[in-house]
Amino acid sequence: MTTLSNDQIRQLNNYSVYLEPSGTPLFHAKNVDSSISMIKLISGAPTDPIAASFFMRRVGMFISMQFYMMTMYDEIWDGPLENLMFFSTTEYGNKTISTYIREEYFRETRKNRAEDVQLIWEQQCYPIIQQLRSTCSVSPLTLWENVFGYLLWHYYTFFDNEAIADQAKQDWTLMQDEAIWTAFASKSFLSNYLKGKSPAQLINSPVRTTCCFSKDIPGLQKCGFCPLYS
């Protein structure tokens, strides 16, 4: 266990990840498959696939914070999926879902960082995607792309920061590693998303190949990477 600084906690909170929930946790990362109706009700999504996509964008904020903490602080959250919890809250006047995790499960990254990269992709992100796909007809590409947009921004800024640029580039390469991805998926979805381009080349372009349906959630707008408006 490590003790998080105020700056770390503030950054987590900026991405709707909290060490204390502002409401009662409603479900966790191992029973997402039985919670789609609740997600749909909270988000106001008109269909189950749109609700699934909405929720994966919220999960994407947690996953992006995992890699942010890895590169910036050499720390990640490594708790059981039952302790990756979600609660209903309000942001900017809209009902939404935020993440609650316990600080005791933060630890320093392993010497072999590839192990931690694989842990995040395979043991934290992938199981949630599988559960969502088991409940409704939603493209896995849509769900993966809902995670990658946040990462683009973080690593775009990291690469411009001389203090961490080298580490950021190493982590960015590991995050795309085919050997890691093919342990649980047919390909590196991140590598396929990037198509060999850097974050700086993609940050202001419609890099997505699928629509995340953000435009169909009450109170939200289309995302900046939408392929429908390229």
C-alpha positions, -999 to +999 in steps of 0.1 A: +000+000+000+011+036-007-003+068+006-016+091-021-007+128-022-034+155-024-024+161-060-030+124-069-064+124-051-073+157-069-064+141-103-085+110-096-114+132-086-111+152-118-118+119-136-147+109-113-127+084-094-131+087-056-117+072-025-149+079-007-183+077-025-208+106-023-236+081-025-242+044-018-222+021-042-248+004-064-228-023-082-192-034-088-170-046-117-179-082-113-217-078-116-219-052-143-238-078-165-267-076-141-267-038-138-274-026-173-310-016-165-297+005-136-271+021-158-298+028-184-320+044-158-293+066-143-279+078-177-313+082-194-299+061-223-327+051-247-313+016-254-291-010-237-262-006-262-261+031-257-262+026-219-233+001-222-213+026-242-220+054-217-209+032-189-177+022-206-168+058-211-170+062-173-149+030-169-124+046-194-119+074-169-107+049-143-085+030-167-069+063-180-062+072-144-045+038-139-020+045-167-017+082-156-007+071-121+017+045-135+036+070-157+035+099-134+039+083-100+049+047-106+018+035-088-014+017-097-046+004-081-045-034-077-076-044-058-102-072-065-129-064-090-155-065-062-137-034-048-140-015-081-174+000-073-198+024-089-223+049-075-248+074-089-239+111-087-246+144-105-221+163-127-229+196-143-266+190-136-266+156-152-271+122-135-241+100-140-220+071-126-187+076-108-161+052-095-152+044-059-120+026-050-103+021-017-068+037-012-054+006+005-051-012-028-027+013-044+008-001-047+041+007-065+045-006-101+064-038-106+099-038-119+085-055-150+060-029-160+046-050-188+030-072-160+011-042-147+001-030-182-014-065-189-031-065-155-049-033-163-060-043-198-067-080-191-079-081-155-096-048-151-108-034-185-115-066-205-138-083-180-161-053-179-162-052-217-170-089-218-199-084-193-214-055-213-212-075-245-230-104-228-260-082-220-265-065-253-254-061-289-226-036-287-194-035-307-162-044-287-145-017-308-169+009-296-162+000-260-124-001-264-124+032-282-143+047-253-112+041-232-085+052-256-096+089-261-087+098-225-053+081-229-046+102-260-048+134-241-027+123-212+001+110-233+000+140-256+008+161-225+033+136-211+053+136-242+058+174-239+069+171-203+107+165-203+107+151-168+086+121-177+087+120-215+110+090-216+090+070-192+058+080-209+071+067-243+081+034-228+047+030-212+029+040-244+048+014-263+039-013-237+003-003-238+002-012-275+022-044-272+007-072-293+022-098-270+002-084-241-030-080-261-031-113-278-030-131-244-067-122-242-079-106-274-075-111-312-053-081-316-040-049-300-070-027-302-050+003-291-024-002-318-052-006-344-068+026-330-036+046-333-025+032-368+011+041-361+004+077-353+015+097-322-009+114-298+001+148-312-010+137-347-044+124-335-054+148-307-075+171-328-087+146-354-117+122-356-096+092-347-125+070-337-140+045-362-172+040-342-196+064-326-198+063-288-234+075-287-226+104-263-248+125-285-278+103-275-274+107-238-295+135-223-274+165-213-243+153-233-230+162-267-210+143-294-174+136-285-146+154-302-134+122-320-167+113-336-163+097-370-198+109-380-187+145-382-153+141-398 
